[in-house]
Amino acid sequence: MGSSGRYSKIGSMAELRAARRRVSREVDDARGVLIERYEGFREMFSVGYLTGYLTDRLQQVYTWAESAYKGYQFAVSLFRRKGPAPAAASDAEAGEATGVGRPGDEGSAQA
């Protein structure tokens, strides 16, 4: 409803004063909302906000990179072969070939 529709039914000074107070409150409320929005907008360009924003984003990137690195390390560890040392491998192979273990072995093949 337009402004002329609101005021066309005012018949007394008391109604006019009440309508003025109501309009004044509406204007004050709208002004408060605009001030809050402006302050929020202005805050977005402050040094504190920008550094906080950048810090949050860098923390997210760091977390992602750390997870990716750990995943890479895990994948690499799956493909690495971990066998006995070369000297131990040659001793084991010699014992298996002859059927005789090293002295002091509990499981030597003596039958």
TIKE-568961 format. One record per atom (N, C-alpha, C): residue number from 1; atom name; x, y, z. Coordinates in Angstrom, 1 decimal, always signed. Example, Ala and Ser with C-alpha at 12.3 -4.5 7.8 and 13.67 -1.06 7.14 Angstrom:
2
1_N_+13.2_-5.7_+7.8
1_CA_+12.3_-4.5_+7.8
1_C_+13.2_-3.3_+7.8
2_N_+12.8_-2.2_+7.1
2_CA_+13.7_-1.1_+7.1
2_C_+12.9_+0.0_+7.9
END
This chain:
111
1_N_+0.9_-1.2_+0.0
1_CA_+0.0_+0.0_+0.0
1_C_+0.9_+1.2_+0.0
2_N_+0.6_+2.2_-0.8
2_CA_+1.4_+3.4_-0.9
2_C_+1.2_+4.3_+0.3
3_N_+2.1_+5.3_+0.4
3_CA_+2.1_+6.2_+1.6
3_C_+0.8_+7.0_+1.6
4_N_+0.1_+7.3_+0.5
4_CA_-1.1_+8.1_+0.5
4_C_-2.2_+7.2_+1.1
5_N_-2.2_+5.9_+0.9
5_CA_-3.2_+5.0_+1.4
5_C_-3.1_+4.8_+2.9
6_N_-1.9_+5.0_+3.5
6_CA_-1.7_+4.9_+4.9
6_C_-2.3_+6.1_+5.6
7_N_-2.1_+7.2_+5.1
7_CA_-2.4_+8.4_+5.8
7_C_-3.8_+8.9_+5.4
8_N_-4.5_+8.3_+4.5
8_CA_-5.8_+8.8_+4.1
8_C_-6.9_+8.6_+5.1
9_N_-6.6_+7.6_+6.0
9_CA_-7.6_+7.3_+7.0
9_C_-7.4_+8.0_+8.4
10_N_-6.4_+8.9_+8.4
10_CA_-6.1_+9.6_+9.7
10_C_-7.1_+10.7_+9.8
11_N_-7.8_+10.7_+10.9
11_CA_-8.9_+11.6_+11.1
11_C_-8.7_+12.6_+12.2
12_N_-7.6_+12.4_+13.0
12_CA_-7.4_+13.3_+14.2
12_C_-5.9_+13.6_+14.3
13_N_-5.6_+14.5_+15.2
13_CA_-4.2_+14.9_+15.5
13_C_-3.5_+13.7_+16.2
14_N_-4.3_+13.1_+17.1
14_CA_-3.7_+11.9_+17.9
14_C_-3.3_+10.8_+16.9
15_N_-4.1_+10.5_+15.9
15_CA_-3.8_+9.5_+15.0
15_C_-2.6_+9.9_+14.1
16_N_-2.5_+11.2_+13.8
16_CA_-1.4_+11.7_+13.0
16_C_-0.1_+11.5_+13.8
17_N_-0.1_+11.9_+15.1
17_CA_+1.1_+11.7_+16.0
17_C_+1.5_+10.3_+16.1
18_N_+0.5_+9.4_+16.3
18_CA_+0.8_+8.0_+16.4
18_C_+1.4_+7.4_+15.1
19_N_+0.9_+7.9_+13.9
19_CA_+1.4_+7.5_+12.7
19_C_+2.9_+8.0_+12.5
20_N_+3.1_+9.3_+12.9
20_CA_+4.5_+9.8_+12.8
20_C_+5.4_+9.0_+13.7
21_N_+5.0_+8.7_+14.9
21_CA_+5.9_+7.9_+15.8
21_C_+6.2_+6.5_+15.2
22_N_+5.2_+5.9_+14.6
22_CA_+5.4_+4.6_+13.9
22_C_+6.4_+4.7_+12.7
23_N_+6.2_+5.7_+11.9
23_CA_+7.1_+6.0_+10.8
23_C_+8.5_+6.3_+11.3
24_N_+8.6_+7.0_+12.3
24_CA_+9.9_+7.4_+12.9
24_C_+10.6_+6.1_+13.4
25_N_+9.9_+5.2_+14.1
25_CA_+10.4_+4.0_+14.5
25_C_+10.9_+3.1_+13.3
26_N_+10.1_+3.1_+12.3
26_CA_+10.5_+2.3_+11.1
26_C_+11.7_+2.8_+10.4
27_N_+11.8_+4.2_+10.4
27_CA_+13.0_+4.8_+9.8
27_C_+14.2_+4.5_+10.7
28_N_+14.1_+4.6_+12.0
28_CA_+15.2_+4.3_+12.9
28_C_+15.6_+2.8_+12.8
29_N_+14.7_+1.9_+12.6
29_CA_+15.0_+0.5_+12.5
29_C_+15.8_+0.3_+11.2
30_N_+15.3_+0.9_+10.1
30_CA_+15.9_+0.8_+8.8
30_C_+17.3_+1.4_+8.9
31_N_+17.5_+2.5_+9.5
31_CA_+18.8_+3.1_+9.7
31_C_+19.7_+2.2_+10.4
32_N_+19.2_+1.6_+11.5
32_CA_+20.1_+0.6_+12.3
32_C_+20.5_-0.6_+11.4
33_N_+19.6_-1.1_+10.6
33_CA_+20.0_-2.2_+9.7
33_C_+21.1_-1.8_+8.8
34_N_+20.9_-0.6_+8.2
34_CA_+21.9_-0.1_+7.2
34_C_+23.2_+0.1_+7.9
35_N_+23.2_+0.7_+9.1
35_CA_+24.5_+0.9_+9.8
35_C_+25.2_-0.4_+10.1
36_N_+24.4_-1.4_+10.5
36_CA_+25.0_-2.8_+10.8
36_C_+25.6_-3.4_+9.5
37_N_+24.9_-3.2_+8.4
37_CA_+25.3_-3.8_+7.2
37_C_+26.6_-3.0_+6.7
38_N_+26.6_-1.7_+6.8
38_CA_+27.7_-0.9_+6.4
38_C_+29.0_-1.3_+7.3
39_N_+28.8_-1.4_+8.6
39_CA_+29.9_-1.8_+9.5
39_C_+30.4_-3.2_+9.1
40_N_+29.5_-4.1_+8.8
40_CA_+30.0_-5.4_+8.3
40_C_+30.8_-5.4_+7.0
41_N_+30.3_-4.6_+6.1
41_CA_+30.9_-4.4_+4.8
41_C_+32.3_-3.7_+5.0
42_N_+32.4_-2.7_+5.9
42_CA_+33.6_-2.0_+6.1
42_C_+34.6_-3.0_+6.8
43_N_+34.1_-3.8_+7.7
43_CA_+34.9_-4.7_+8.5
43_C_+35.6_-5.7_+7.5
44_N_+34.9_-6.1_+6.4
44_CA_+35.5_-7.0_+5.5
44_C_+36.8_-6.5_+4.9
45_N_+37.0_-5.2_+4.9
45_CA_+38.2_-4.7_+4.3
45_C_+39.2_-4.2_+5.3
46_N_+39.0_-4.6_+6.5
46_CA_+40.0_-4.2_+7.6
46_C_+41.2_-5.2_+7.5
47_N_+42.3_-4.8_+8.1
47_CA_+43.5_-5.7_+8.1
47_C_+43.2_-6.9_+8.9
48_N_+42.6_-6.8_+10.1
48_CA_+42.3_-7.9_+10.9
48_C_+41.5_-9.0_+10.3
49_N_+40.4_-8.5_+9.6
49_CA_+39.6_-9.5_+8.9
49_C_+40.3_-10.2_+7.8
50_N_+41.0_-9.4_+7.0
50_CA_+41.8_-10.0_+5.9
50_C_+42.8_-11.0_+6.3
51_N_+43.6_-10.7_+7.4
51_CA_+44.6_-11.6_+7.9
51_C_+43.9_-12.8_+8.5
52_N_+42.8_-12.7_+9.2
52_CA_+42.1_-13.8_+9.7
52_C_+41.6_-14.7_+8.6
53_N_+41.0_-14.1_+7.5
53_CA_+40.5_-14.9_+6.4
53_C_+41.6_-15.6_+5.7
54_N_+42.7_-14.9_+5.5
54_CA_+43.9_-15.6_+4.8
54_C_+44.5_-16.7_+5.7
55_N_+44.5_-16.5_+7.0
55_CA_+45.0_-17.5_+7.9
55_C_+44.1_-18.8_+7.8
56_N_+42.8_-18.6_+7.8
56_CA_+41.9_-19.7_+7.7
56_C_+42.1_-20.5_+6.4
57_N_+42.2_-19.8_+5.3
57_CA_+42.4_-20.4_+4.0
57_C_+43.7_-21.2_+4.0
58_N_+44.8_-20.5_+4.5
58_CA_+46.1_-21.2_+4.5
58_C_+46.0_-22.4_+5.4
59_N_+45.3_-22.4_+6.5
59_CA_+45.2_-23.5_+7.3
59_C_+44.5_-24.7_+6.6
60_N_+43.5_-24.4_+5.8
60_CA_+42.8_-25.4_+5.1
60_C_+43.7_-26.0_+4.0
61_N_+44.5_-25.2_+3.3
61_CA_+45.4_-25.7_+2.3
61_C_+46.5_-26.5_+3.0
62_N_+47.0_-26.1_+4.1
62_CA_+48.0_-26.9_+4.8
62_C_+47.4_-28.2_+5.3
63_N_+46.2_-28.3_+5.8
63_CA_+45.6_-29.5_+6.2
63_C_+45.5_-30.5_+5.0
64_N_+45.0_-29.9_+3.9
64_CA_+44.9_-30.7_+2.7
64_C_+46.2_-31.3_+2.2
65_N_+47.2_-30.4_+2.2
65_CA_+48.5_-30.8_+1.7
65_C_+49.1_-31.9_+2.7
66_N_+48.9_-31.7_+4.0
66_CA_+49.5_-32.6_+4.9
66_C_+48.8_-34.0_+4.7
67_N_+47.5_-34.0_+4.5
67_CA_+46.8_-35.3_+4.3
67_C_+47.3_-35.9_+3.0
68_N_+47.5_-35.1_+2.0
68_CA_+47.9_-35.7_+0.7
68_C_+49.3_-36.3_+0.9
69_N_+50.2_-35.6_+1.6
69_CA_+51.6_-36.1_+1.8
69_C_+51.5_-37.4_+2.6
70_N_+50.7_-37.5_+3.6
70_CA_+50.6_-38.7_+4.4
70_C_+50.1_-39.8_+3.6
71_N_+49.1_-39.5_+2.7
71_CA_+48.6_-40.6_+1.8
71_C_+49.7_-41.0_+0.8
72_N_+50.5_-40.1_+0.3
72_CA_+51.6_-40.4_-0.6
72_C_+52.6_-41.3_+0.2
73_N_+53.0_-40.9_+1.4
73_CA_+53.9_-41.7_+2.1
73_C_+53.4_-43.1_+2.4
74_N_+52.1_-43.3_+2.7
74_CA_+51.5_-44.6_+2.9
74_C_+51.5_-45.4_+1.6
75_N_+51.2_-44.8_+0.5
75_CA_+51.2_-45.5_-0.8
75_C_+52.6_-45.9_-1.1
76_N_+53.6_-45.1_-0.9
76_CA_+55.0_-45.5_-1.2
76_C_+55.4_-46.6_-0.3
77_N_+55.0_-46.6_+1.0
77_CA_+55.4_-47.6_+1.9
77_C_+54.8_-49.0_+1.5
78_N_+53.7_-49.0_+0.8
78_CA_+53.1_-50.3_+0.4
78_C_+53.9_-50.9_-0.7
79_N_+54.6_-50.1_-1.5
79_CA_+55.4_-50.6_-2.7
79_C_+56.8_-50.8_-2.4
80_N_+57.3_-50.4_-1.2
80_CA_+58.7_-50.7_-0.9
80_C_+58.8_-52.1_-0.4
81_N_+59.9_-52.8_-0.9
81_CA_+60.1_-54.1_-0.4
81_C_+61.0_-54.1_+0.8
82_N_+60.6_-54.8_+1.8
82_CA_+61.4_-54.9_+3.0
82_C_+61.8_-56.3_+3.1
83_N_+63.0_-56.7_+2.8
83_CA_+63.5_-58.1_+2.9
83_C_+64.6_-58.2_+3.9
84_N_+65.1_-59.4_+4.1
84_CA_+66.3_-59.5_+5.0
84_C_+67.5_-58.9_+4.4
85_N_+68.4_-58.6_+5.3
85_CA_+69.7_-57.9_+4.8
85_C_+70.4_-58.9_+3.9
86_N_+71.2_-58.4_+3.0
86_CA_+71.9_-59.4_+2.0
86_C_+72.7_-60.4_+2.7
87_N_+73.4_-60.2_+3.8
87_CA_+74.2_-61.2_+4.4
87_C_+73.3_-62.3_+5.1
88_N_+72.3_-61.8_+5.7
88_CA_+71.4_-62.8_+6.3
88_C_+70.7_-63.6_+5.3
89_N_+70.4_-63.0_+4.1
89_CA_+69.7_-63.8_+3.1
89_C_+70.6_-64.8_+2.5
90_N_+71.9_-64.6_+2.4
90_CA_+72.8_-65.6_+1.8
90_C_+73.0_-66.7_+2.8
91_N_+73.1_-66.4_+4.1
91_CA_+73.2_-67.5_+5.1
91_C_+72.0_-68.4_+5.1
92_N_+70.8_-67.8_+5.0
92_CA_+69.6_-68.5_+5.0
92_C_+69.5_-69.4_+3.8
93_N_+69.9_-68.9_+2.7
93_CA_+69.9_-69.7_+1.4
93_C_+70.9_-70.8_+1.5
94_N_+72.0_-70.6_+2.1
94_CA_+73.0_-71.7_+2.2
94_C_+72.5_-72.8_+3.2
95_N_+71.9_-72.4_+4.2
95_CA_+71.4_-73.4_+5.2
95_C_+70.2_-74.2_+4.5
96_N_+69.4_-73.6_+3.8
96_CA_+68.3_-74.4_+3.1
96_C_+68.9_-75.3_+2.1
97_N_+69.9_-74.9_+1.4
97_CA_+70.5_-75.7_+0.3
97_C_+71.1_-76.9_+0.8
98_N_+71.8_-76.8_+2.0
98_CA_+72.6_-78.0_+2.5
98_C_+71.7_-78.8_+3.5
99_N_+70.7_-78.2_+4.0
99_CA_+69.9_-78.9_+5.0
99_C_+70.5_-78.8_+6.4
100_N_+71.6_-78.0_+6.5
100_CA_+72.2_-77.9_+7.8
100_C_+72.1_-76.5_+8.3
101_N_+71.7_-76.2_+9.4
101_CA_+71.6_-74.9_+9.9
101_C_+72.9_-74.4_+10.6
102_N_+73.0_-73.2_+11.0
102_CA_+74.2_-72.7_+11.6
102_C_+74.3_-73.3_+13.0
103_N_+75.4_-73.3_+13.6
103_CA_+75.6_-73.8_+14.9
103_C_+74.8_-73.0_+15.9
104_N_+74.1_-73.6_+16.8
104_CA_+73.3_-72.9_+17.8
104_C_+71.8_-72.7_+17.3
105_N_+71.5_-73.0_+16.1
105_CA_+70.1_-72.9_+15.7
105_C_+69.3_-74.0_+16.3
106_N_+68.2_-73.7_+16.8
106_CA_+67.3_-74.6_+17.4
106_C_+66.6_-75.5_+16.4
107_N_+66.3_-74.9_+15.3
107_CA_+65.5_-75.6_+14.3
107_C_+66.4_-76.2_+13.2
108_N_+67.6_-76.6_+13.4
108_CA_+68.5_-77.1_+12.4
108_C_+68.0_-78.5_+12.0
109_N_+68.3_-78.9_+10.8
109_CA_+67.7_-80.1_+10.2
109_C_+68.6_-81.3_+10.6
110_N_+68.4_-81.8_+11.8
110_CA_+69.2_-83.0_+12.3
110_C_+68.2_-84.1_+12.5
111_N_+68.3_-85.1_+11.7
111_CA_+67.3_-86.2_+11.9
111_C_+67.9_-87.5_+12.2
END
